[in-house]
């Protein structure tokens, strides 16, 4: 028998961004909601997002900003919960915000304020938190039953909002994937996302550029990202490389344009009248150590006026289309998100409910929907949590 006081209408596994928004919406509908989390405070990963600055959404959110085996799955949820709805919630709590770069929204008061706002909303709606509480065995017969050290918690609706494997320092584990598989759902292979790309021994010279940052376009497959590229002692980092990591797979090449918006060939041709050498010319636009890695001594020493057309084309290719084949991606400890996850083909795009397991909902990072940098992952948490909260 279920112990008294442990039965709810909805049990949410995980008190992260998605789980909190879902719990709030379900409780506002009059549902009795219990949230279970192993941390001592709700929203632990949310509290450290963006280094504590919390890029909580983006003014322009589109399906193209997300990676998934089913790229259009997120369309319905994104359409039903717009950035303006979250900004209105911030306004209700007197939390000011500002934008940076292209539409990236930051809460002026920081990540803790956003987490505290959601916890306040949840408690006001009647959500019951079971914190510092480990999730044990999960089963389903006439309803879902979740084993915990405090007894079995039962409900007709169960929401998996446990997050992914990224950021283990706040307790991230793969429990959500294990529960999903146990209940019959498929899980797409997971990988670290928004993380550095590691270079092998063949690129040792590039790794010696550690600390150099420059403007570049990093391309992986059909996806190109313009932004800062940072060289580290392990490989490629910075926003442009992190974005590309979302779409990278083992053995695939990554191409870098070191002079985006410029034409190296045109600059060499324009310098033909003088006696400048190709290497010196490029050093006007790039750090010398980068030029040393891009071009051979022979290429650098040739005078612009003596450059043949094939030689100019080879220099331009090195500058605009330099190809790396990463040895791997940095692990989950430094990744911002987890790529892959619960296969969206088994979920309703409108409600996040499992097609073959009525009453089971999957939201947030645990699902195979991964956003690019810029507030998109938190917005997916809000949108998927809202969708499930309206149905669970």
N, C-alpha and C positions, 0 to 999 in steps of 0.2 A: 504494500500500500504506500502511496505517496504521503510523506509527512505533511501535517497541517501547515499551511502558509507557504508551501513550495509549489503551488499550482498557479499558473498564470495563463493569460490568453496568448502571449507571445514571449518567447525566450530569445534574447539576442546574445550571441556568443561574440564578445569583443566590444570594448568601450572606446574604440577609436573613432575617427571622424565619421565614417559611414554608419557605424553602429549607433552613435549618439543621435545623428540626424534621423535615422530610422526609428529609434525608440521614441523620440519626441513626436514624430508624426503619428505613429501608431497610438501613443498614449493620448494625444489630442483627439483621436477618434473614439475615445472611451475604452480602449483596450487596456487590460492589466498587463503591464510590461515589466519583465525582469531582465536585467543586463548582467552578464557574468564576465569578469575579467580577472586575469592573474596579477595585474599590477595593483599597487596601492591607491593610485589615482586614476580617474578616467582620462583618456586622451593623452597618454604619455608620448606617443610618437608625434602627435599633433603639436605638442608643447615644444618640441625641438625642431619642427619643420622650418626650413629656410634659416637654420642657425638661430631659431627663436624669433625670426622676423615674420614668418607665416605669410607666404604668398598664397592667399586663401582662395583666389579664383582668378579669372581672366575676363576682361570685358568682351572678348570675342572667343567663344567656345564653339568649335565645330568638330564633326566626326573625324576630319582629316588630322586633328591634333592627337589622335589616339592610335596605338598599335594593337592589333588583335588578329587572330586567325579569321575572325568574322568582323571586318572593319566597320560595317554599318550597324552592328548590334547596338551600339551606344546611342544611336540617333534619337530614338523615342524618349529615353530618359533625359537626354540633354535638352530636348525640346520642351519637356514638362517642368524642368527646374532650371531657370535661367540665372545668370549671374546677378541680375537685378534683385532676385528674390533673396539671395544671401546678403547682398548689400543692404537691403531693407531690414534684415534681421540685425545686422551690425548697428544700423541707425536706431532701431528700437532700444538698443542697450547703450546708446550714446557713444559708440565706438567709431572714431573717425578713421578714414582710410585714404590712401593715395595710390596713384598708379606710377609704375616705372616701366622703362623700355616700351614695349608695344602691348599695352593693356594689362600688364601684370598688376594685380591688386594686392596691396599690403595693408594689414591692419596697423594703424599707428601705435597702438598699445602693445602689439606683439602677440606671439602665439599663445602665451598663457591666458591672455585676456579672451581670446577666441575660445579656447577650451573651457574656461570658466563660464563663459556665456552659454555654451551648449549644455554644460552640466546644470546650470541654473534653470535653463528652459526645461530640461528633462525632469528635474526634481519638482518644478512647478506643475508639470503635467502629470505627476504621480508615478514616474518611473522609479522602480526599486533597483538599487545597485547592490551587487554581491561582488565586492572587490577583494583583492588578495585571495582569490578563490580559483583553484585549479579546475579545469574542465576534464572530466574523466570520460567514461564510456557513454556513447550516445546510441540510443536505439529508438525504434519506431514500431508501434503496433497500432492501437487506436489513436495514440498521440505520441509526441516525442518525449523522450525521457533522457535527461542529462545527469550523469553521476557527478557529484562534487563532494569534497570533504564535509560539506554541510548538509548532505543528504541529496536525494534525487529531486531535481526540478523538472516539472512536467508542463507541457503546453501543447495545444493543437497546432501552433505555428512556431517554427524554429528559423532563426536568421543566422546564417554563417557570415560574420563580419570580423573575422579573426586576423585580417591582413595577410601579408605575405612573409617571405623569408628575409627581406631587407631590414637592416638595422637591428641586428640581434641584441645590441646593448640595451634595448628597451624590452627585451623578451620576445622578439619575433621568432616564431616557430612555424613549422608546416602542419600544425594540427588541423587547420581548416581544410587542407587538401585531403588529409587522412579521413576526416569525418565525411567529406563529400564522396570519396571513393567508397567508404563503408556503406553509405546510403544509396549507392548505385550510380553516382554521377561520374562522368569522364573528366579527366584533368589534363589539360595541355601541358607539355613539358615546360618547366619553369627555368628562369635564368636571371642573373642580376641585370637590372636595367638602370639607365641613367648613371653609368659608372665609367671609370677610365678604361681605355683600351691598352693592353699591355703589348710591348714590343719585345721581340726575341733577340737572341745574340747577334743575328745578322744586322740588326739596327742599333748596335752598341753606340755608334757615333751620335745618333739622334738622342739616345738616353743621356749622353753627356751634355745635352743642351738644357738640362734640368733648371727650371726657374725662368726660362724665356717664354714670354707670352706674346702673341701677335694676332692680328685680325686675319681670319681665314674662312674658307668655305670647305667643310668636310662633307664628303658625299659617300653614302653607302647604298648601293643599289639605286633605286629611283628617288631616294630621299637625300636632299642637300640642306645643310644647315650653316648659316652665316653667323659668325660670332667669334668670341675669343678662343684661341687654341693655346693650351698650356703644355709645355714639355715638362715631364717629371723624370725622376731616375728610373721609373718603371715603364713610361710610355707616354700616351697622349691623354690629356685631360682638358679641363675647361669646358664651357657650355657647348661649343660646337661638337667636340668629341663625345661628350655625354649624350647629346641628342642622337648622334649617329649610332651609339651603342644599342639603342632600342631596336635597331633594324639589322644589327650585325649578327652573323652566325659564323661558327668556327670554319676557318679556311677562306672566308670571303675577303676580298680586298676592300680597302678604304682609300679613297682618293682625296688629296688635299690641294686646294688652290691657294697658294701663298700670296697672291696679289689679286684678290677679288676686285672686280670692277676696273682692272687695269689690263693692258695688253703688253706683255713683255716683248713680244716680237716687234710691235710698233715702236716701243721705246728704243730698242736696239737700232732699228732702221732710222729713227729720227736722230740718232747720235752718230750716224755714219760720217758726218762732216768733221767731227772732232777726232781726237786720238784716244778716246776713253776705251778702256777694256771692258768686256762684258761683265766680269766679276765686280769691278768698281761701280759700274752703272747700277747693278742690282743692289749693291750695298747702300745705295742712296735710299732704298725702299725697304730693305730687309736687314736684320742683324748679320754681321759678317759670318758668324758661326753657322747660321742657317744657310747662307750662300755656300759656305764650304761643304756642307752636307749635300746640297742640291746639285752642285756642278763640280765636274772634275777640274783639276788644275789647268788642263788644256783649254777647257771651255771658258774658264775665268780669264785666262791670259790673252785670248784672242781679241784683237782690236775690232771695235764695232764695224769700222769701214771695211774690214777684211772678212767679215762673217759671211759665209755662203748661206744660201736659202735653206738647205738642209740643216746646217749648224744652228741657224736661228730657230728653226722649227723644233730641234731637239732641246734647246735651252728653254723655249716657251713651254714645251711639254713637261719638262722637269719642274718648272715654276708653277704651272697652272694645273697639272694633272699628276702630281707625284703620288705614287701608289705605295701604300703600306699593306702588309698582310699581318694583322695582329696575331700574336701568339695566344691571346686569350683576353678575357675581360676580367677586371678586378672583381673580387668576391662580394658576397652579400654584406660584409661588414662595412663597406664603403658605398655600396649601391644606395640610391635614393628610393628605388622601388623594385618590385619583382615583376618581370615579364612572364607571360604565360599565366596559367592558373585554371580555375574551373571552366570547362569548355562551355562557351556561351550558346552553342547549338542545343544544349540541354536546358536552356533557361528561356523564359518569356522576356522579351525585350521591353515589354510594358510594365511588368510587375516584378521582375527578377525571380519569379517562382519557378522551381524545377518542374519541367514538363511531366516527368514520370514519378515525381514524389510530391503529391499535393501537400501544401502547408510548409514546404521547405523553400527558403529564399537565400540567395547568395548575392552579396554586395561588396563594393569597394575593391581593394587591392587583391583580394583572394580570387577575383574573377579575371578571366583573360581579357582585360581591357587596361591598357597602360598608357598614361598620358605623357606628352612631351613636357619639357621644362616650361614653366611660366604660369603655374597655378592650376594646370589641367588635371593633375591627379587628385588634388583636394576637391576640385569641382566634380570629378567623377564620384568621389565619396558622397558629396551632397546629393547629386542627382540620382545615383543608384539607391542611396539610403532613403531618399524621399519616395521614389517609386515603390520600394518594398513597404515602407511605412504606410503608404496609402492602401495597401492590399492585405498585409499580414494580420 
